[in-house]
Amino acid sequence: MSSGDPDVAVGSWFDNHCHLGSDAADALSSARDGGVVGFVNVGTDLENSCEAIEVARSHPDVWATAGVHPHEARNGIRGIADLLDDEMVVAVGETGLDHHYDHSPRRAQADVFAAHIALANERDMPIVIHTREAWDETFALLDAEGVPARTVFHCFTGGPQEAGECLERRAMLSFSGIITFATADDVRAAAAGYPLESVMVETDSPYLAPVPLRGSTNEPANVPLVGAALANAMGLTVEEVALVTTTNARRFYGLDAV
């Protein structure tokens, strides 16, 4: 993989948002060989969250989340709260609003998002947010329900203005392969102005493979490519970004003692 090249595979990386299948062993092995030391396997509905937990249970460097993606919001959140008691679950989500596809009615998306926010606040757990073409609505709902103390906007696609709104709410930003895309000037500008202690990196695999692998199936082994692009945008060394984003991920998900 290109992520094994010495100019990007520097330091130890943490893929804080990926979607691993039950056959994840080979992908995880490849990522470890490239310097990836931790993985958060993200749930998108009840069944998928259960699967994410089982994968995490089989690997000491993998943790899971439990939540309902806005695409699946029409099915509600029944059963998700029970999964949050599992020791492998480190966050609520992913959840949020997606007004680009609207696979679920917007009212259902908002209700399910609000319920996730309530769970994160009640359990003092991190929340993983997906927002697409719904920034104003996302901020309004967070403000109304109470922004959880540990909030991350995963796969950040906004610009400096949206990043400023996130910073006002003390939220983390997680950057994906999108930061490597030629059309992502706004994303790079947002990264350039955001505090390093408030950013993380992810692959969102199997989606959004970074340049020069765009169009292929993404995997956690590619997170160093994302990190290198983030370092370039921020004007920092790859080593520093690897160290700090990994530290950030462990702190955010409560893994400091692991």
N, C-alpha and C positions, 0 to 999 in steps of 0.2 A: 504494500500500500504506500501511497505517497506520504502518508503521515509518519512513515518510518524514516523519512529523510532526516539527516542529522540537523538541518537548519530549522526544522519545526518541532521535532520530537525532543525538546529540551525540557528537563525538569519533569515533574509529576503532575499530570492533569486529572481533573475530575469531571466526568460527563454527568452534569446534574439533571439532565432531562433526555431520556431515550425510551424507546418502546421496544423491548426485547421479547422475542417469541420464546416458546418452550425449548426451541433448539438453539439456545443462545451460547452454548459452550464455546464453539469455534470463534464466534465474533468476540466474545469476552477475552479469549486467549490471545487473539490478534491484537486487541486493544491493550492488554497488559504488556505485551511485547513492545508496544509503542509508547509506553510510559503512562498509561491511564491507570489510576490507582483506585478509582471509585466510580460507582454508577448508581443513578436513581432511575428505577424502572417505573414509568408513569402509567397509572390506570386511567381509562377513559370511560368505563361504565362498570356496572357491578361485576359482570363476568370477567371482563378484562382486568379489573383490579384484583380479583381473586387469583387470576393467572400470574399477575405481576408479583404478588406476594409469594406464590409458590416458587417462581424463578429466584426471587431474593433469598428464599429459605435454603436454596441449593448452592448459593455462592456467598462466601463471607465478605466480599467487597461490593455486594449489590443490596440496595434497599428499595422499598416500594412506596408508592402513593396510592391513595384510594379516592376516586372521585368520578364525576360524570362530566364529560366534555360537552360543550354547548350543542354540538351536533346531536347528542343523544339525550338532550334535556327533556324531550317529550316523554321519556320513560320514567322521569322522576328520580329521586335519590334513595329509594327504599333499599335498605341493607348496607348503605355506605357507612353510616355511623357505627355499626357493629364492627366493621373492618378496621376502624381507627384504633381499636384496642389491641390489634395485633402488634407484637414487638417489632416486626419488620417494616411497619408503616411509619414513615417519617414526615408525611405531609398530607394535607387535604388537597384534592384536585387531580388532574387539571380541571379547571372550571372557568367560567367566564361567559363572554358574549361573542358570537360570530355573526355579524350582519352582512357578511359577504355571501355566504352560502345559504344561511337561514334554513338549515336542514331540520331545525326544530322551530316552532313558533317563538317569536320574540318574547312573548309573555312567559312562556315556559322557561326560556333561557334565563330571564331575569329572576324568576322565582327560584330556580335551582341554584343560580349563582348566589342569591341572597342566603339560601339555606346553607351552602358551603361556607360562606363568610361567617355565619353564626356558629357553625361547628368549629371552625378554626379559632374563633374567639373563645368559645366555651372550653375547648380542649387546650388552649394555648399552644396550638400547632401552626407550623408554616402553611401558607396557602400558595398554590401554583396557579397563576392566572393566564388564560388564553384570551386575547382580545384582538378582533379583526374588524376594522371599519366600524368601531363602536367605542372609541376612546371616551367621548363625553358621557355616554351612558355608563360605561365602566367606572369612571371616576365618581359619577353621581351616586351609583349604587354603593360603592365602597364608602363614600362619605356618609351616606345615610345609615348604613349598617355598622360602621366602625371598622377602620382599616386594621387588620390583624398586625400584631407587632412584627411578625416575620412574613413579608409579602414579596413575591417575585413575579415579575412580568416575564414569562418565558418567551423565547423566540421573538425578542423585541423587534418590532418593525416600524416604530415611530421615528420621529426626528427630534431635534433639540427641544421643541416646544413640549412634546409629549413626555420627553425625558425629564424636563423641568417639573411637570405635574407629578411624575412618579417620585422625584426627589423630594418634593414638598410633603409627600406621604411616607417618606423614609423607606421607599420600596427598593428592592434589588432589581437590577436588569440582568437578564440572561441572554447572551448573544449566541446565535446559531450560524450555520453556514451562509445565511443571507448576507452577513457582513462581508463576505468575499465576492458578492455579485457586483458586476459593473454598475448596475442601476441603483445600488444601495448607498448613495452618497449621504442621504439623510441619516441613515443608521450609523454610518461611520462618524458623522458629525456629532450625533448624540453620544456615541461612545467616547469621543475625544473630550467631551466636557463633563463626563460623569466620574464620580470618585471611584478610584480603583477598589476601595474596600467595599463597594456596593455593586460589584459586577461578578457574574459567573459565566461559564461557557457550557455549551451543550451541543449535541448533534441533532436532537429531535429525530434520530434515526428510527425507521428506515427512510425518512423523508429528508429533503433539503441538503443533499450532498454538496459540500463546498467546492468551489473552483480549486483545482482543475478537474474535479470528479463529477461536476454537475451533470445530471441526467442519469447517473448510476444509482444503485441502491446504497443508501448511506449506512454507516455503521459506526459504533463508538470509537473505533481506531482512528477515525478522521477528526476527532476533537482537537488534536494539536494544530491542524490546519486552521481551525476556527480561532484558536488561541493566538496563533501567529498573526492572523489578520487583525485581531483585536489589539494586540501589542503595537502593530504598525499604526493603527488608527489613534491609539492613545499616546504614541511617541515614547513607548517604554520598551524595555528589553523583553524578549520572550521568556527568559528565566524568571523575571519578576512577575510577569503576568501568570505564569504557570503556578508559582508559589502562592501568590496572593489569592487567585481565584479558587485554588484548591482549599486553602485555609478558609476562605469565605463560605464555600459549599459545606465544609464540615461544621462550621459554626452555625450556618443557617438551618441545617437539618438536624442539629443537635448531636453531631457525631464526634465532638471534640475528644471524647474519652475512648473512642473506638480505635 
